[in-house]
């Protein structure tokens, strides 16, 4: 990934504040041409700066109000296959690889406690998964954010 300059950071800051803003509005805000903004956005996209263009929404509106985090312990040699199998479980929203005693952390969405129990059982039935531990998400207290990091990056030499 390339180094971000001051203009890149300003552009990311503006997008962080208003992800739906237009190229024209960004150009006006930053005092740059529309072509410059489009070229920088293309470069940022090509270098992997943008994670996703998928619109985020609550699983609750789809009938899955119960969210949980499942710690997964597994045989390390089986990681690629287990990851592929987890990706086929629709209730699994996200999975992170971790260091320490837990290998993977899966975020899941379910209809109710029974559905969560069944989802956990499906994860446990994957060959190579040795154990799971489930924690219910009681609520999101700090949503995903990067604005603070953009501020820190602006201050670094």
Biotite code that builds the C-alpha atoms (Angstrom):
import biotite.structure as struc

atoms = struc.array([
    struc.Atom([0.000, 0.000, 0.000], chain_id="A", res_id=1, res_name="UNK", atom_name="CA", element="C"),
    struc.Atom([1.352, 3.405, -0.943], chain_id="A", res_id=2, res_name="UNK", atom_name="CA", element="C"),
    struc.Atom([1.994, 6.238, 1.485], chain_id="A", res_id=3, res_name="UNK", atom_name="CA", element="C"),
    struc.Atom([-0.901, 8.630, 1.935], chain_id="A", res_id=4, res_name="UNK", atom_name="CA", element="C"),
    struc.Atom([-0.183, 12.321, 1.486], chain_id="A", res_id=5, res_name="UNK", atom_name="CA", element="C"),
    struc.Atom([-2.004, 15.295, 3.011], chain_id="A", res_id=6, res_name="UNK", atom_name="CA", element="C"),
    struc.Atom([-4.568, 15.440, 0.186], chain_id="A", res_id=7, res_name="UNK", atom_name="CA", element="C"),
    struc.Atom([-5.303, 11.707, 0.496], chain_id="A", res_id=8, res_name="UNK", atom_name="CA", element="C"),
    struc.Atom([-5.869, 12.136, 4.227], chain_id="A", res_id=9, res_name="UNK", atom_name="CA", element="C"),
    struc.Atom([-8.172, 15.122, 3.635], chain_id="A", res_id=10, res_name="UNK", atom_name="CA", element="C"),
    struc.Atom([-10.097, 13.104, 1.070], chain_id="A", res_id=11, res_name="UNK", atom_name="CA", element="C"),
    struc.Atom([-10.436, 10.146, 3.451], chain_id="A", res_id=12, res_name="UNK", atom_name="CA", element="C"),
    struc.Atom([-11.494, 12.474, 6.255], chain_id="A", res_id=13, res_name="UNK", atom_name="CA", element="C"),
    struc.Atom([-14.246, 13.957, 4.088], chain_id="A", res_id=14, res_name="UNK", atom_name="CA", element="C"),
    struc.Atom([-15.420, 10.472, 3.065], chain_id="A", res_id=15, res_name="UNK", atom_name="CA", element="C"),
    struc.Atom([-15.356, 9.347, 6.687], chain_id="A", res_id=16, res_name="UNK", atom_name="CA", element="C"),
    struc.Atom([-17.625, 12.228, 7.641], chain_id="A", res_id=17, res_name="UNK", atom_name="CA", element="C"),
    struc.Atom([-19.993, 11.738, 4.683], chain_id="A", res_id=18, res_name="UNK", atom_name="CA", element="C"),
    struc.Atom([-19.540, 8.440, 2.810], chain_id="A", res_id=19, res_name="UNK", atom_name="CA", element="C"),
    struc.Atom([-22.288, 9.361, 0.332], chain_id="A", res_id=20, res_name="UNK", atom_name="CA", element="C"),
    struc.Atom([-20.739, 12.634, -0.749], chain_id="A", res_id=21, res_name="UNK", atom_name="CA", element="C"),
    struc.Atom([-20.273, 13.186, -4.475], chain_id="A", res_id=22, res_name="UNK", atom_name="CA", element="C"),
    struc.Atom([-17.024, 13.692, -6.369], chain_id="A", res_id=23, res_name="UNK", atom_name="CA", element="C"),
    struc.Atom([-18.159, 17.237, -7.177], chain_id="A", res_id=24, res_name="UNK", atom_name="CA", element="C"),
    struc.Atom([-18.774, 17.995, -3.483], chain_id="A", res_id=25, res_name="UNK", atom_name="CA", element="C"),
    struc.Atom([-15.379, 16.529, -2.572], chain_id="A", res_id=26, res_name="UNK", atom_name="CA", element="C"),
    struc.Atom([-13.694, 18.650, -5.238], chain_id="A", res_id=27, res_name="UNK", atom_name="CA", element="C"),
    struc.Atom([-15.377, 21.791, -3.917], chain_id="A", res_id=28, res_name="UNK", atom_name="CA", element="C"),
    struc.Atom([-14.571, 20.969, -0.303], chain_id="A", res_id=29, res_name="UNK", atom_name="CA", element="C"),
    struc.Atom([-10.893, 20.234, -0.993], chain_id="A", res_id=30, res_name="UNK", atom_name="CA", element="C"),
    struc.Atom([-10.416, 22.941, -3.616], chain_id="A", res_id=31, res_name="UNK", atom_name="CA", element="C"),
    struc.Atom([-9.339, 20.470, -6.283], chain_id="A", res_id=32, res_name="UNK", atom_name="CA", element="C"),
    struc.Atom([-10.639, 19.568, -9.720], chain_id="A", res_id=33, res_name="UNK", atom_name="CA", element="C"),
    struc.Atom([-13.145, 16.772, -10.204], chain_id="A", res_id=34, res_name="UNK", atom_name="CA", element="C"),
    struc.Atom([-10.586, 14.902, -12.339], chain_id="A", res_id=35, res_name="UNK", atom_name="CA", element="C"),
    struc.Atom([-7.987, 15.096, -9.559], chain_id="A", res_id=36, res_name="UNK", atom_name="CA", element="C"),
    struc.Atom([-10.475, 13.712, -7.045], chain_id="A", res_id=37, res_name="UNK", atom_name="CA", element="C"),
    struc.Atom([-11.482, 10.898, -9.420], chain_id="A", res_id=38, res_name="UNK", atom_name="CA", element="C"),
    struc.Atom([-7.841, 10.006, -10.110], chain_id="A", res_id=39, res_name="UNK", atom_name="CA", element="C"),
    struc.Atom([-7.018, 9.929, -6.394], chain_id="A", res_id=40, res_name="UNK", atom_name="CA", element="C"),
    struc.Atom([-10.117, 7.851, -5.614], chain_id="A", res_id=41, res_name="UNK", atom_name="CA", element="C"),
    struc.Atom([-9.118, 5.373, -8.336], chain_id="A", res_id=42, res_name="UNK", atom_name="CA", element="C"),
    struc.Atom([-5.575, 5.128, -6.935], chain_id="A", res_id=43, res_name="UNK", atom_name="CA", element="C"),
    struc.Atom([-6.888, 4.664, -3.381], chain_id="A", res_id=44, res_name="UNK", atom_name="CA", element="C"),
    struc.Atom([-9.210, 1.939, -4.610], chain_id="A", res_id=45, res_name="UNK", atom_name="CA", element="C"),
    struc.Atom([-6.459, 0.165, -6.596], chain_id="A", res_id=46, res_name="UNK", atom_name="CA", element="C"),
    struc.Atom([-4.098, 0.183, -3.612], chain_id="A", res_id=47, res_name="UNK", atom_name="CA", element="C"),
    struc.Atom([-6.693, -1.372, -1.294], chain_id="A", res_id=48, res_name="UNK", atom_name="CA", element="C"),
    struc.Atom([-7.456, 1.661, 0.869], chain_id="A", res_id=49, res_name="UNK", atom_name="CA", element="C"),
    struc.Atom([-11.225, 1.231, 0.554], chain_id="A", res_id=50, res_name="UNK", atom_name="CA", element="C"),
    struc.Atom([-12.458, -1.900, 2.288], chain_id="A", res_id=51, res_name="UNK", atom_name="CA", element="C"),
    struc.Atom([-15.870, -2.251, 0.689], chain_id="A", res_id=52, res_name="UNK", atom_name="CA", element="C"),
    struc.Atom([-18.571, -0.468, -1.220], chain_id="A", res_id=53, res_name="UNK", atom_name="CA", element="C"),
    struc.Atom([-21.193, -2.712, 0.338], chain_id="A", res_id=54, res_name="UNK", atom_name="CA", element="C"),
    struc.Atom([-23.952, -0.803, 2.092], chain_id="A", res_id=55, res_name="UNK", atom_name="CA", element="C"),
    struc.Atom([-24.016, -1.725, 5.779], chain_id="A", res_id=56, res_name="UNK", atom_name="CA", element="C"),
    struc.Atom([-27.302, -2.378, 7.526], chain_id="A", res_id=57, res_name="UNK", atom_name="CA", element="C"),
    struc.Atom([-28.510, -4.155, 10.616], chain_id="A", res_id=58, res_name="UNK", atom_name="CA", element="C"),
    struc.Atom([-29.174, -7.905, 10.372], chain_id="A", res_id=59, res_name="UNK", atom_name="CA", element="C"),
    struc.Atom([-32.150, -7.194, 12.642], chain_id="A", res_id=60, res_name="UNK", atom_name="CA", element="C"),
    struc.Atom([-34.172, -5.790, 9.720], chain_id="A", res_id=61, res_name="UNK", atom_name="CA", element="C"),
    struc.Atom([-33.772, -9.188, 8.025], chain_id="A", res_id=62, res_name="UNK", atom_name="CA", element="C"),
    struc.Atom([-35.115, -11.015, 11.088], chain_id="A", res_id=63, res_name="UNK", atom_name="CA", element="C"),
    struc.Atom([-31.785, -11.798, 12.791], chain_id="A", res_id=64, res_name="UNK", atom_name="CA", element="C"),
    struc.Atom([-31.815, -9.657, 15.971], chain_id="A", res_id=65, res_name="UNK", atom_name="CA", element="C"),
    struc.Atom([-29.440, -11.813, 18.035], chain_id="A", res_id=66, res_name="UNK", atom_name="CA", element="C"),
    struc.Atom([-25.750, -11.209, 17.427], chain_id="A", res_id=67, res_name="UNK", atom_name="CA", element="C"),
    struc.Atom([-22.937, -13.100, 19.089], chain_id="A", res_id=68, res_name="UNK", atom_name="CA", element="C"),
    struc.Atom([-19.190, -13.564, 18.938], chain_id="A", res_id=69, res_name="UNK", atom_name="CA", element="C"),
    struc.Atom([-17.910, -17.122, 18.766], chain_id="A", res_id=70, res_name="UNK", atom_name="CA", element="C"),
    struc.Atom([-14.309, -17.850, 19.755], chain_id="A", res_id=71, res_name="UNK", atom_name="CA", element="C"),
    struc.Atom([-13.087, -20.791, 17.698], chain_id="A", res_id=72, res_name="UNK", atom_name="CA", element="C"),
    struc.Atom([-10.151, -23.038, 18.533], chain_id="A", res_id=73, res_name="UNK", atom_name="CA", element="C"),
    struc.Atom([-8.896, -25.244, 15.719], chain_id="A", res_id=74, res_name="UNK", atom_name="CA", element="C"),
    struc.Atom([-6.064, -27.291, 14.323], chain_id="A", res_id=75, res_name="UNK", atom_name="CA", element="C"),
    struc.Atom([-3.851, -24.721, 12.612], chain_id="A", res_id=76, res_name="UNK", atom_name="CA", element="C"),
    struc.Atom([-3.047, -26.974, 9.667], chain_id="A", res_id=77, res_name="UNK", atom_name="CA", element="C"),
    struc.Atom([-6.767, -26.989, 8.808], chain_id="A", res_id=78, res_name="UNK", atom_name="CA", element="C"),
    struc.Atom([-7.162, -23.174, 8.806], chain_id="A", res_id=79, res_name="UNK", atom_name="CA", element="C"),
    struc.Atom([-7.709, -22.581, 5.047], chain_id="A", res_id=80, res_name="UNK", atom_name="CA", element="C"),
    struc.Atom([-10.337, -25.317, 4.744], chain_id="A", res_id=81, res_name="UNK", atom_name="CA", element="C"),
    struc.Atom([-12.094, -24.313, 7.976], chain_id="A", res_id=82, res_name="UNK", atom_name="CA", element="C"),
    struc.Atom([-12.175, -20.687, 6.850], chain_id="A", res_id=83, res_name="UNK", atom_name="CA", element="C"),
    struc.Atom([-13.744, -21.737, 3.541], chain_id="A", res_id=84, res_name="UNK", atom_name="CA", element="C"),
    struc.Atom([-16.389, -23.766, 5.371], chain_id="A", res_id=85, res_name="UNK", atom_name="CA", element="C"),
    struc.Atom([-17.164, -20.893, 7.741], chain_id="A", res_id=86, res_name="UNK", atom_name="CA", element="C"),
    struc.Atom([-17.665, -18.637, 4.703], chain_id="A", res_id=87, res_name="UNK", atom_name="CA", element="C"),
    struc.Atom([-20.443, -20.998, 3.528], chain_id="A", res_id=88, res_name="UNK", atom_name="CA", element="C"),
    struc.Atom([-22.460, -20.493, 6.740], chain_id="A", res_id=89, res_name="UNK", atom_name="CA", element="C"),
    struc.Atom([-24.825, -17.569, 6.038], chain_id="A", res_id=90, res_name="UNK", atom_name="CA", element="C"),
    struc.Atom([-25.145, -16.594, 9.711], chain_id="A", res_id=91, res_name="UNK", atom_name="CA", element="C"),
    struc.Atom([-21.393, -15.908, 9.894], chain_id="A", res_id=92, res_name="UNK", atom_name="CA", element="C"),
    struc.Atom([-21.041, -12.189, 9.194], chain_id="A", res_id=93, res_name="UNK", atom_name="CA", element="C"),
    struc.Atom([-17.327, -11.764, 9.765], chain_id="A", res_id=94, res_name="UNK", atom_name="CA", element="C"),
    struc.Atom([-14.294, -13.740, 10.958], chain_id="A", res_id=95, res_name="UNK", atom_name="CA", element="C"),
    struc.Atom([-10.963, -12.483, 12.273], chain_id="A", res_id=96, res_name="UNK", atom_name="CA", element="C"),
    struc.Atom([-7.794, -14.510, 12.844], chain_id="A", res_id=97, res_name="UNK", atom_name="CA", element="C"),
    struc.Atom([-6.344, -13.906, 16.305], chain_id="A", res_id=98, res_name="UNK", atom_name="CA", element="C"),
    struc.Atom([-3.122, -14.491, 18.159], chain_id="A", res_id=99, res_name="UNK", atom_name="CA", element="C"),
    struc.Atom([-3.222, -16.162, 21.556], chain_id="A", res_id=100, res_name="UNK", atom_name="CA", element="C"),
    struc.Atom([-5.302, -19.074, 22.778], chain_id="A", res_id=101, res_name="UNK", atom_name="CA", element="C"),
    struc.Atom([-8.207, -18.397, 20.403], chain_id="A", res_id=102, res_name="UNK", atom_name="CA", element="C"),
    struc.Atom([-7.601, -18.908, 16.691], chain_id="A", res_id=103, res_name="UNK", atom_name="CA", element="C"),
    struc.Atom([-10.641, -17.257, 15.103], chain_id="A", res_id=104, res_name="UNK", atom_name="CA", element="C"),
    struc.Atom([-13.334, -14.838, 16.244], chain_id="A", res_id=105, res_name="UNK", atom_name="CA", element="C"),
    struc.Atom([-16.593, -15.128, 14.308], chain_id="A", res_id=106, res_name="UNK", atom_name="CA", element="C"),
    struc.Atom([-19.412, -12.611, 14.458], chain_id="A", res_id=107, res_name="UNK", atom_name="CA", element="C"),
    struc.Atom([-22.774, -14.249, 13.792], chain_id="A", res_id=108, res_name="UNK", atom_name="CA", element="C"),
    struc.Atom([-26.393, -13.124, 13.510], chain_id="A", res_id=109, res_name="UNK", atom_name="CA", element="C"),
    struc.Atom([-29.284, -15.405, 14.439], chain_id="A", res_id=110, res_name="UNK", atom_name="CA", element="C"),
    struc.Atom([-33.062, -15.330, 14.874], chain_id="A", res_id=111, res_name="UNK", atom_name="CA", element="C"),
    struc.Atom([-33.072, -16.497, 18.503], chain_id="A", res_id=112, res_name="UNK", atom_name="CA", element="C"),
    struc.Atom([-31.141, -18.527, 21.092], chain_id="A", res_id=113, res_name="UNK", atom_name="CA", element="C"),
    struc.Atom([-32.064, -21.872, 19.475], chain_id="A", res_id=114, res_name="UNK", atom_name="CA", element="C"),
    struc.Atom([-30.833, -20.651, 16.093], chain_id="A", res_id=115, res_name="UNK", atom_name="CA", element="C"),
    struc.Atom([-27.579, -19.530, 17.751], chain_id="A", res_id=116, res_name="UNK", atom_name="CA", element="C"),
    struc.Atom([-27.230, -22.951, 19.381], chain_id="A", res_id=117, res_name="UNK", atom_name="CA", element="C"),
    struc.Atom([-27.699, -24.632, 15.989], chain_id="A", res_id=118, res_name="UNK", atom_name="CA", element="C"),
    struc.Atom([-25.235, -22.244, 14.299], chain_id="A", res_id=119, res_name="UNK", atom_name="CA", element="C"),
    struc.Atom([-22.630, -22.969, 16.950], chain_id="A", res_id=120, res_name="UNK", atom_name="CA", element="C"),
    struc.Atom([-23.224, -26.696, 16.455], chain_id="A", res_id=121, res_name="UNK", atom_name="CA", element="C"),
    struc.Atom([-22.643, -26.301, 12.690], chain_id="A", res_id=122, res_name="UNK", atom_name="CA", element="C"),
    struc.Atom([-19.359, -24.553, 13.395], chain_id="A", res_id=123, res_name="UNK", atom_name="CA", element="C"),
    struc.Atom([-18.340, -27.270, 15.865], chain_id="A", res_id=124, res_name="UNK", atom_name="CA", element="C"),
    struc.Atom([-19.169, -29.959, 13.305], chain_id="A", res_id=125, res_name="UNK", atom_name="CA", element="C"),
    struc.Atom([-16.513, -28.636, 10.895], chain_id="A", res_id=126, res_name="UNK", atom_name="CA", element="C"),
    struc.Atom([-13.641, -31.112, 10.817], chain_id="A", res_id=127, res_name="UNK", atom_name="CA", element="C"),
    struc.Atom([-10.671, -29.532, 12.595], chain_id="A", res_id=128, res_name="UNK", atom_name="CA", element="C"),
    struc.Atom([-12.670, -27.203, 14.858], chain_id="A", res_id=129, res_name="UNK", atom_name="CA", element="C"),
    struc.Atom([-11.787, -28.296, 18.375], chain_id="A", res_id=130, res_name="UNK", atom_name="CA", element="C"),
    struc.Atom([-13.809, -25.936, 20.561], chain_id="A", res_id=131, res_name="UNK", atom_name="CA", element="C"),
    struc.Atom([-16.014, -22.852, 20.587], chain_id="A", res_id=132, res_name="UNK", atom_name="CA", element="C"),
    struc.Atom([-17.035, -20.324, 23.197], chain_id="A", res_id=133, res_name="UNK", atom_name="CA", element="C"),
    struc.Atom([-19.976, -18.030, 22.541], chain_id="A", res_id=134, res_name="UNK", atom_name="CA", element="C"),
    struc.Atom([-20.618, -14.544, 23.918], chain_id="A", res_id=135, res_name="UNK", atom_name="CA", element="C"),
    struc.Atom([-23.819, -12.626, 23.225], chain_id="A", res_id=136, res_name="UNK", atom_name="CA", element="C"),
    struc.Atom([-23.449, -9.096, 21.894], chain_id="A", res_id=137, res_name="UNK", atom_name="CA", element="C"),
    struc.Atom([-25.461, -6.910, 24.241], chain_id="A", res_id=138, res_name="UNK", atom_name="CA", element="C"),
    struc.Atom([-25.046, -3.815, 22.070], chain_id="A", res_id=139, res_name="UNK", atom_name="CA", element="C"),
    struc.Atom([-22.506, -1.878, 20.072], chain_id="A", res_id=140, res_name="UNK", atom_name="CA", element="C"),
    struc.Atom([-20.987, 0.805, 22.281], chain_id="A", res_id=141, res_name="UNK", atom_name="CA", element="C"),
    struc.Atom([-18.374, 2.157, 19.850], chain_id="A", res_id=142, res_name="UNK", atom_name="CA", element="C"),
    struc.Atom([-19.089, 1.635, 16.147], chain_id="A", res_id=143, res_name="UNK", atom_name="CA", element="C"),
    struc.Atom([-16.341, 1.004, 13.603], chain_id="A", res_id=144, res_name="UNK", atom_name="CA", element="C"),
    struc.Atom([-14.528, 4.271, 12.998], chain_id="A", res_id=145, res_name="UNK", atom_name="CA", element="C"),
    struc.Atom([-11.330, 5.584, 11.466], chain_id="A", res_id=146, res_name="UNK", atom_name="CA", element="C"),
    struc.Atom([-11.675, 9.367, 11.833], chain_id="A", res_id=147, res_name="UNK", atom_name="CA", element="C"),
    struc.Atom([-9.386, 9.389, 14.885], chain_id="A", res_id=148, res_name="UNK", atom_name="CA", element="C"),
    struc.Atom([-6.715, 7.456, 13.004], chain_id="A", res_id=149, res_name="UNK", atom_name="CA", element="C"),
    struc.Atom([-6.899, 9.919, 10.123], chain_id="A", res_id=150, res_name="UNK", atom_name="CA", element="C"),
    struc.Atom([-6.250, 12.694, 12.654], chain_id="A", res_id=151, res_name="UNK", atom_name="CA", element="C"),
    struc.Atom([-3.242, 10.833, 14.046], chain_id="A", res_id=152, res_name="UNK", atom_name="CA", element="C"),
    struc.Atom([-1.894, 10.152, 10.533], chain_id="A", res_id=153, res_name="UNK", atom_name="CA", element="C"),
    struc.Atom([-2.092, 13.857, 9.704], chain_id="A", res_id=154, res_name="UNK", atom_name="CA", element="C"),
    struc.Atom([0.199, 14.656, 12.643], chain_id="A", res_id=155, res_name="UNK", atom_name="CA", element="C"),
    struc.Atom([2.895, 12.117, 11.786], chain_id="A", res_id=156, res_name="UNK", atom_name="CA", element="C"),
    struc.Atom([5.914, 13.368, 9.824], chain_id="A", res_id=157, res_name="UNK", atom_name="CA", element="C"),
])
